[in-house]
């Protein structure tokens, strides 16, 4: 069975919590291309002190080369780590790599022969990723073969340096198609002197006999990763753990210190990855189970041990970009119809209601909380699958995955949080969603969360309701009145009597709504609702709209926050 490990082998003792001499460095954690990196400078280390092993280094030696892999030992390390003050990982790099341009960085690629289990036909192969550009934090990689641990050691001959980028080549750790490439081999960095640089993360490919390899996932930067189903391009990021996003106290960015990747069992279609998580406020371990295909599925099992009380965490989090679309058109001339990774937030709440909230690129920061108890699922979705919805020959937003989060346990009281951040860049993930538990996690306690991610074209479980196909907003000249057009589509709307059977349920938290009109097109399985919102002097209004028949919902509920 995939994920099993052998019991034979030696086991080294884990050092006690007071066995090490900690050293301090400042942190540079990059979220993704287009996101600002935090604090990149490194404090000076004395020559002798730099040679002293940290507690983390000593602990990792107990799950390093030649040891028997045991997930329980990782958890024990996390527990001991959480009892100690946080120590950042050194992020210094040779100048040739810390000062890389984007185009130079994407020219560095691992040689195929250096991929884990390359050519063995085990279903997956793994490419180590070089450090550089905004990806300065070192990550250790370990392979687990038949229960025995083998460290993947950095060596310069694992990589090709300075290959020119080509248009359409995905960027390591970024995953989207880059702009027209400009990198030249002559401007690429020189291969580094032999030194233990470690890696910045890794990329995963399929490795199936008789099939061309396909890139399926990437781990790089903080604790987030991306995956995609067959035929898709990268888009939305998944975040393993969020700490205080958009909080007045400031966001904290956890990071992965090391990964243990189990050699996949040929024919299983499963890849299992274990990770050690660390941050100022929390340590923990995470197990990922990957499956790929027409839908890529990732199971995430996380155990968190806080150093300090955690009162604002994000579980099942994701980020994506929304620059413009029918809701808010581009303010500058653009040949494209829309530019966004995802179009909205879907929620299947604990009361079995299906909610759809289109996202926006607002003028000011917007934070929405959808209170719930044990949600059945939620996620950032890309519903527009026609090229004509975007008219982008390079990015192909119609191929971006939807990311659906399905809890594998009862999550209790909390809220699905949605954050919309103003942006002028299509490279900035400005849409954030996550589950925020109501109950805080006390320092020294342990909290376990498990969830399943579906990187998909459409939801694994589709509601038996009409879905929102589009939202458009217009303005009446000379007034603050806004006109909304919301279209619903579904088999439920094909009934011949839909024109008389369907009713509109519409409300606004502020201002007044009126002038409601309904057009029904049973031959197209479509109902279109137009209405006006007069906000008066209000700065925002929460709108809700659904279709009913015989006093029962026949559509999902459309929710929207209007702001100027």
Steps between C-alpha positions, in 0.01 A plus 500: 500500500625849416628682802612186689851498642724216610569450868861394461788744531676711757343781695699783655379672817335839458697767688348645812356848473805656669766317297557761230641847458247699301607766252292786368437621147234722354244349265417541138182313415362559151138417431524492121612706204338840544472476880736702715766306688541578870830601664777368276810606696704248695659564836872439530622167631840459660722239333498263798132547580399439139652153529299405808199279423160638588244292684314454171811373322568254780139385500492455122804275527279250682276474192782533247725275293468133581234542769169319495215731413229527764239779488474482880859619526420806287217583738736459796745742337219752444398473865854566619542779244183671627651517850792706374511861376468526125825512302484596136681304233806674349408640160831645382589415141792584270436835333463331163185330630356754743503762223351289223236646275182306438611399151840385621347293777260307278801404286633280783360150470596171658636239264249217439744246639489678837123453541397257772410158356539633146415240236389236751138520386370543853231748403686807628843659480622800701721789386701691767480878455798733534503792741515852360298804395229544772535137611788536745389284795670157500291183511638153563378214285504135603397194302347205684577171322353186657493675836863619488574873487741645246580870499492664159822700511564812301766480229554748218520225239133421572402815310529665162571871541412773257264334256308776324134519597246442227155646463244274663749336737355485855697678767628281783298572810275734309342258259328746270614570148757782523496811286703497180832355606809715488761291684826442319748227581780756509325684785434189707679449833815300516470158657564544873802374679434167667326585826192369685238730353212253548186566295205737483239230444410242238283433200305181425442328166321188391728211403285235338643251246389586147372848593665839466579649844263772619573756769237463772605693814759729654604583858699821531481795737359520855253211550305521179483288189319467170366206307296452185291239326569357157485776236507789746741787559611608845287760674375506858742432789414278795635612839564233759473750786420869517571713806325835541440587134392865462514532880592826674769307689668414170511174309741226600635270229574142609746302291593141434842405631527156341310242294509120509369362170405133491595304192167428330381144451485431124143495377353654817459850356581639846787715628539560875695798638576591862606850604630674811337839548648782707420861583529759776170387652469132412677180400338195346502212258297451184432194286395546135355223285489583127296340224490638149280463192198680355462632856808536719430413864712595801428379853653722768544386862653764729596491867576843649683566830488874583785684670252780573123527512354487149179700469504558123598207283400405148434135409436381146618837374553605141600811307443604140493806278199697381599808302189580301191346344134583431449623857781756480648569159863596445575869553771484231461385140536120480441261212363238738145461624597390852813422702459273801607162638162446664160663478347444841470326835267201530382383843302190594427587860408287799130571439532345150458837327695565181636854481678676214690820562657663191832662589608850408808720476372770734615856554567429870583189702192286560469222762190277511421225750241230430416359845444126510525178698690210339480602132465226242732675255618829352746624242611750239356393164558586137165445328567663163642225279464663157792675334265784407450584868860625515645529147855437625717292266788468748360466851190294410310581817229257390743219589566614858388251767221547746610405853236337720566439870314215671553451876570140602387566858257722688655846517251644750417869523675755285471689174607475139702819465532686169751783451503714186807722460522783245764436234619633166705188421388169356799337671376576853280244680251751641210266579535297822266243651536269801318344795548693824407300812328695776686324779860604558777241538694546823879488519626148556175338389469288187241550228439266209328592176444292189350596167488393136580729207353450153688678220222466247310625199168480687394404851520133604148536639277729300188638670164412348438870451541761229843666516599861448652533153584867508478828689514841335476846655420829329440856616205726424636833373498788743418296810640247749246241385658176382334250267573130551448217252530149645459193279413152628530182293399140572272212404252619761432807285397305188142433617243655263320682782815655643376849410209476744651254749823681584508770765782736592612540859711817523627703795755772587649576841522873418340719239200388300453253216231523237409507132541121498444329166525130408561342161460125460646294216398136556654392168836627631435384859563858606337765719631856505417744780552877478457734795615841619672585826468854633760517779410853600791629707611153609856384434412133456210256481472123538277356227334159487306348212353155433234341283217303657209293375219371723683675788810282454835615362571400140831687485805551716501824697686788336675726749686821427645796687454820304756776559559809285 
